[in-house]
Amino acid sequence: MTLPYVEPGPTRAQIEALDGPWVLEFGVSWCPHCQAAQPLMAASLSRYPRVHLIRVEDGRGRPLGRSYQVKLWPTFIFLDQGREVTRLVRPTEPAAIARALTQINLDRL
């Protein structure tokens, strides 16, 4: 993916105000698990053009990641109308990503 991780990232209130289907990714550019998940997520998202992605650089003391209780990278939070529907931690299979995307994009296919 070509989107960089944003730092410090949006606030929780900004996330909760989002309209439509979104994926919120927590990670860092140097993380090998994050790097491995990128092609899988990019391929999956290409089939859902209405789903938007926000990549947030995470780390110790970062408030947004802590508010979502992120423990491992990458963590993908799948949101509909700013509310968490499901999450994936260190996904390795395209089918799991597709299932999660379907959950937030059912009425928009």
Sequence and secondary structure as in RCSB ss.txt:
>XXXX:A:sequence
MTLPYVEPGPTRAQIEALDGPWVLEFGVSWCPHCQAAQPLMAASLSRYPRVHLIRVEDGRGRPLGRSYQVKLWPT
FIFLDQGREVTRLVRPTEPAAIARALTQINLDRL
>XXXX:A:secstr
     BSS   HHHHHT  SEEEEEEE TT HHHHHHHHHHHHHHTT TT EEEEEE  TT HHHHHTT  SSSE
EEEEETTEEEEEEES   HHHHHHHHHHHHGGG 
